[in-house]
Amino acid sequence: TSKKTTAFIQSQRRLHVFHLPSYSPDWNPDEKVWNHLKHQELKGHKAKTKDELTFLTHTKLKKMSDDPELVRGIYFRCCIADLFH
């Protein structure tokens, strides 16, 4: 981390930095979104073409983003959220 970044972080009382392992999917909310998409939203769908898969993925991601409770639930299942409870 650069000296300026370190100084900025130290000057922010409410900012806490957590050093994570280089590969830690359990701590990454994006991984939880893709997992939900794959195992819940796209379960049972069998796209026959790449275009169909792209359309299904976009449609399901839009549906997910329109559901704040779902998004909040996915985020809070992430281990990062466990640090704040």
N, CA, C and O of each residue as an XYZ file, in Angstrom:
340
protein
N       0.844     -1.178      0.000
C       0.000      0.000      0.000
C       0.888      1.239      0.000
O       1.906      1.282      0.691
N       0.506      2.226     -0.762
C       1.302      3.445     -0.823
C       1.212      4.208      0.491
O       0.299      3.995      1.289
N       2.169      5.094      0.699
C       2.190      5.900      1.927
C       0.954      6.783      2.026
O       0.402      6.957      3.112
N       0.514      7.344      0.897
C      -0.683      8.202      0.915
C      -1.928      7.400      1.291
O      -2.767      7.871      2.058
N      -2.039      6.208      0.755
C      -3.190      5.359      1.076
C      -3.170      4.980      2.545
O      -4.196      5.041      3.222
N      -2.011      4.591      3.034
C      -1.876      4.226      4.444
C      -2.235      5.404      5.336
O      -2.948      5.236      6.325
N      -1.750      6.595      4.998
C      -2.053      7.793      5.792
C      -3.550      8.087      5.774
O      -4.127      8.437      6.804
N      -4.180      7.948      4.612
C      -5.618      8.194      4.517
C      -6.390      7.216      5.391
O      -7.270      7.619      6.151
N      -6.065      5.945      5.286
C      -6.757      4.924      6.078
C      -6.615      5.217      7.564
O      -7.584      5.108      8.316
N      -5.423      5.585      7.985
C      -5.185      5.858      9.406
C      -5.917      7.109      9.875
O      -6.219      7.237     11.062
N      -6.207      8.036      8.961
C      -6.894      9.273      9.343
C      -8.406      9.091      9.466
O      -9.095      9.984      9.959
N      -8.920      7.966      9.030
C     -10.361      7.715      9.048
C     -10.721      6.838     10.245
O     -10.442      5.639     10.249
N     -11.329      7.430     11.243
C     -11.636      6.697     12.476
C     -12.625      5.553     12.266
O     -12.536      4.527     12.940
N     -13.563      5.719     11.340
C     -14.603      4.703     11.155
C     -14.247      3.660     10.103
O     -15.014      2.724      9.877
N     -13.108      3.806      9.468
C     -12.697      2.879      8.418
C     -11.817      1.793      9.015
O     -10.800      2.076      9.648
N     -12.217      0.560      8.807
C     -11.442     -0.578      9.299
C     -11.042     -1.437      8.107
O     -11.880     -1.800      7.282
N      -9.785     -1.749      8.026
C      -9.272     -2.546      6.916
C      -9.050     -3.967      7.400
O      -8.435     -4.196      8.442
N      -9.557     -4.909      6.633
C      -9.367     -6.318      6.944
C      -8.529     -6.928      5.837
O      -8.870     -6.814      4.659
N      -7.458     -7.561      6.200
C      -6.602     -8.211      5.220
C      -7.109     -9.637      5.016
O      -7.162    -10.439      5.949
N      -7.475     -9.924      3.787
C      -8.041    -11.220      3.442
C      -7.018    -12.052      2.682
O      -6.109    -11.505      2.057
N      -7.160    -13.358      2.732
C      -6.295    -14.206      1.907
C      -6.499    -13.862      0.431
O      -7.537    -13.322      0.051
N      -5.516    -14.174     -0.385
C      -5.605    -13.821     -1.804
C      -6.806    -14.470     -2.486
O      -7.384    -13.870     -3.392
N      -7.192    -15.653     -2.087
C      -8.382    -16.295     -2.642
C      -9.286    -16.672     -1.484
O      -8.981    -17.584     -0.716
N     -10.390    -15.973     -1.364
C     -11.303    -16.237     -0.252
C     -12.747    -16.036     -0.713
O     -13.372    -15.034     -0.363
N     -13.280    -16.974     -1.491
C     -14.635    -16.809     -2.032
C     -15.714    -16.697     -0.961
O     -16.746    -16.069     -1.200
N     -15.503    -17.289      0.212
C     -16.511    -17.191      1.270
C     -16.639    -15.766      1.804
O     -17.644    -15.425      2.427
N     -15.641    -14.948      1.566
C     -15.650    -13.570      2.044
C     -16.009    -12.592      0.929
O     -15.913    -11.379      1.118
N     -16.418    -13.100     -0.220
C     -16.668    -12.267     -1.381
C     -18.156    -12.305     -1.744
O     -18.651    -13.334     -2.206
N     -18.872    -11.192     -1.540
C     -20.307    -11.183     -1.855
C     -20.610    -11.526     -3.309
O     -21.651    -12.116     -3.598
N     -19.717    -11.166     -4.229
C     -19.948    -11.506     -5.642
C     -20.084    -13.009     -5.834
O     -20.924    -13.473     -6.605
N     -19.256    -13.759     -5.132
C     -19.322    -15.223     -5.239
C     -20.677    -15.734     -4.763
O     -21.214    -16.692     -5.319
N     -21.229    -15.094     -3.733
C     -22.544    -15.498     -3.215
C     -23.645    -15.211     -4.238
O     -24.585    -15.992     -4.383
N     -23.520    -14.080     -4.947
C     -24.505    -13.745     -5.982
C     -24.475    -14.789     -7.091
O     -25.519    -15.299     -7.495
N     -23.264    -15.110     -7.590
C     -23.151    -16.096     -8.669
C     -23.633    -17.469     -8.208
O     -24.249    -18.202     -8.981
N     -23.358    -17.815     -6.970
C     -23.811    -19.099     -6.431
C     -25.342    -19.152     -6.403
O     -25.940    -20.151     -6.803
N     -25.969    -18.072     -5.929
C     -27.434    -18.029     -5.887
C     -28.003    -18.096     -7.307
O     -28.963    -18.820     -7.567
N     -27.402    -17.337     -8.214
C     -27.866    -17.346     -9.602
C     -27.813    -18.752    -10.184
O     -28.771    -19.216    -10.803
N     -26.699    -19.415     -9.982
C     -26.503    -20.747    -10.561
C     -27.426    -21.792     -9.933
O     -28.056    -22.573    -10.646
N     -27.504    -21.807     -8.602
C     -28.199    -22.897     -7.916
C     -29.675    -22.626     -7.613
O     -30.420    -23.551     -7.292
N     -30.095    -21.372     -7.714
C     -31.498    -21.054     -7.436
C     -32.216    -20.525     -8.680
O     -33.203    -21.102     -9.138
N     -31.707    -19.434     -9.205
C     -32.401    -18.758    -10.306
C     -32.340    -19.541    -11.619
O     -33.329    -19.599    -12.350
N     -31.195    -20.137    -11.920
C     -31.046    -20.851    -13.191
C     -31.251    -22.358    -13.056
O     -31.101    -23.101    -14.026
N     -31.591    -22.801    -11.855
C     -31.817    -24.229    -11.631
C     -32.934    -24.724    -12.550
O     -34.018    -24.142    -12.597
N     -32.662    -25.782    -13.262
C     -33.663    -26.360    -14.146
C     -33.683    -25.775    -15.549
O     -34.303    -26.342    -16.449
N     -33.006    -24.640    -15.745
C     -32.934    -24.054    -17.087
C     -31.785    -24.706    -17.846
O     -30.695    -24.897    -17.306
N     -32.040    -25.035    -19.072
C     -30.996    -25.633    -19.911
C     -30.905    -24.832    -21.197
O     -31.581    -25.127    -22.182
N     -30.058    -23.816    -21.169
C     -29.883    -22.977    -22.355
C     -29.250    -23.801    -23.465
O     -28.329    -24.585    -23.235
N     -29.753    -23.611    -24.648
C     -29.239    -24.366    -25.799
C     -28.190    -23.588    -26.579
O     -27.429    -24.162    -27.357
N     -28.155    -22.276    -26.365
C     -27.176    -21.443    -27.065
C     -26.544    -20.464    -26.080
O     -27.062    -20.233    -24.987
N     -25.423    -19.899    -26.490
C     -24.765    -18.889    -25.661
C     -25.670    -17.666    -25.504
O     -25.748    -17.082    -24.423
N     -26.352    -17.282    -26.584
C     -27.269    -16.139    -26.519
C     -28.403    -16.387    -25.531
O     -28.797    -15.483    -24.793
N     -28.920    -17.594    -25.517
C     -29.997    -17.938    -24.578
C     -29.487    -17.876    -23.139
O     -30.184    -17.380    -22.254
N     -28.283    -18.375    -22.904
C     -27.694    -18.316    -21.564
C     -27.467    -16.868    -21.142
O     -27.734    -16.502    -19.997
N     -26.975    -16.049    -22.066
C     -26.764    -14.630    -21.770
C     -28.082    -13.957    -21.419
O     -28.154    -13.209    -20.444
N     -29.125    -14.215    -22.200
C     -30.439    -13.635    -21.937
C     -30.975    -14.082    -20.579
O     -31.438    -13.258    -19.790
N     -30.914    -15.374    -20.308
C     -31.389    -15.897    -19.019
C     -30.624    -15.270    -17.859
O     -31.217    -14.873    -16.856
N     -29.316    -15.184    -18.002
C     -28.485    -14.624    -16.935
C     -28.849    -13.172    -16.679
O     -29.025    -12.773    -15.528
N     -28.962    -12.378    -17.734
C     -29.327    -10.968    -17.563
C     -30.712    -10.827    -16.942
O     -30.920    -10.001    -16.054
N     -31.647    -11.629    -17.410
C     -33.014    -11.576    -16.891
C     -33.054    -11.921    -15.406
O     -33.704    -11.231    -14.620
N     -32.362    -12.984    -15.027
C     -32.377    -13.422    -13.629
C     -31.617    -12.447    -12.729
O     -32.039    -12.197    -11.600
N     -30.492    -11.887    -13.217
C     -29.762    -10.895    -12.418
C     -30.611     -9.647    -12.201
O     -30.586     -9.064    -11.117
N     -31.360     -9.231    -13.219
C     -32.253     -8.081    -13.076
C     -33.332     -8.390    -12.051
O     -33.647     -7.554    -11.204
N     -33.899     -9.586    -12.126
C     -34.923    -10.001    -11.154
C     -34.345     -9.965     -9.741
O     -34.994     -9.489     -8.809
N     -33.124    -10.470     -9.591
C     -32.487    -10.474     -8.274
C     -32.254     -9.047     -7.784
O     -32.481     -8.753     -6.610
N     -31.804     -8.162     -8.669
C     -31.504     -6.788     -8.255
C     -32.762     -6.011     -7.894
O     -32.690     -5.017     -7.171
N     -33.908     -6.449     -8.388
C     -35.178     -5.806     -8.054
C     -35.746     -6.287     -6.718
O     -36.815     -5.839     -6.304
N     -35.052     -7.178     -6.056
C     -35.506     -7.744     -4.780
C     -34.503     -7.388     -3.681
O     -33.576     -8.156     -3.423
N     -34.678     -6.219     -3.024
C     -33.706     -5.782     -2.025
C     -33.521     -6.763     -0.868
O     -32.421     -6.887     -0.331
N     -34.578     -7.452     -0.488
C     -34.453     -8.431      0.602
C     -33.535     -9.580      0.198
O     -32.735    -10.054      1.004
N     -33.649    -10.016     -1.030
C     -32.787    -11.088     -1.527
C     -31.332    -10.634     -1.545
O     -30.445    -11.348     -1.078
N     -31.096     -9.443     -2.088
C     -29.725     -8.921     -2.164
C     -29.148     -8.763     -0.764
O     -28.007     -9.148     -0.511
N     -29.934     -8.200      0.140
C     -29.478     -8.024      1.521
C     -29.178     -9.381      2.155
O     -28.180     -9.534      2.860
N     -30.034    -10.355      1.909
C     -29.829    -11.690      2.468
C     -28.580    -12.355      1.944
O     -27.844    -12.993      2.697
N     -28.335    -12.208      0.643
C     -27.114    -12.777      0.063
C     -25.896    -12.122      0.687
O     -24.939    -12.803      1.054
N     -25.928    -10.809      0.808
C     -24.782    -10.092      1.375
C     -24.540    -10.519      2.823
O     -23.400    -10.775      3.211
N     -25.587    -10.595      3.607
C     -25.405    -10.904      5.019
C     -25.066    -12.362      5.283
O     -24.660    -12.709      6.392
N     -25.226    -13.219      4.285
C     -24.734    -14.587      4.441
C     -23.230    -14.649      4.227
O     -22.580    -15.639      4.560
N     -22.697    -13.592      3.675
C     -21.256    -13.533      3.437
C     -20.540    -13.358      4.778
O     -21.032    -12.659      5.664
N     -19.418    -13.974      4.914
C     -18.679    -13.928      6.184
C     -18.290    -12.522      6.593
O     -18.139    -12.261      7.786
N     -18.122    -11.610      5.656
C     -17.763    -10.243      6.019
C     -18.827     -9.667      6.932
O     -18.506     -9.005      7.919
N     -20.086     -9.910      6.617
C     -21.173     -9.390      7.435
C     -21.126     -9.966      8.840
O     -21.553     -9.311      9.790
N     -20.613    -11.181      8.986
C     -20.525    -11.799     10.308
C     -19.633    -10.999     11.241
O     -19.795    -11.072     12.459
N     -18.705    -10.245     10.698
C     -17.802     -9.456     11.530
C     -18.517     -8.311     12.224
O     -18.042     -7.812     13.245
N     -19.652     -7.888     11.685
C     -20.344     -6.723     12.208
C     -21.535     -7.072     13.091
O     -22.253     -6.174     13.532
N     -21.757     -8.335     13.353
C     -22.889     -8.737     14.211
C     -22.388     -9.157     15.570
O     -23.183     -9.529     16.433
